[in-house]
Amino acid sequence: MARPNRVLKLDSYDPNPLLDRLKSFAPGQNDIGLASALGVTKSIISKIRNKHADISAEMLLNMHEMSGLSIRELRNLMGDTRRFF
């Protein structure tokens, strides 16, 4: 059974600034290009935007590799300021 993701419950959590920043690195600079660059469907991006799905560790690493942004910066952009997770 999967553990519930605590980041979705943080008051500060908002994945949209992160996804919007990452779009600038994606082909077409839109959610479809972002989904393609991350190897997921547009539906997954939509679920993340609407807080119906979390950002997995694997996706966070893909975001880092795609953008060159540090993991800390990616987490800060989504409002995840926890020191440990």
Number of C-alpha atoms within 10 A of each C-alpha: 3 4 5 9 13 11 18 18 10 13 9 13 19 20 23 18 16 18 21 16 14 21 20 14 17 19 14 11 14 15 20 18 18 25 20 13 18 19 11 13 15 15 12 15 23 15 13 18 18 13 16 11 14 19 20 10 10 10 14 16 18 15 23 17 13 15 16 12 13 14 15 13 14 23 17 18 19 18 19 22 16 11 6 5 8
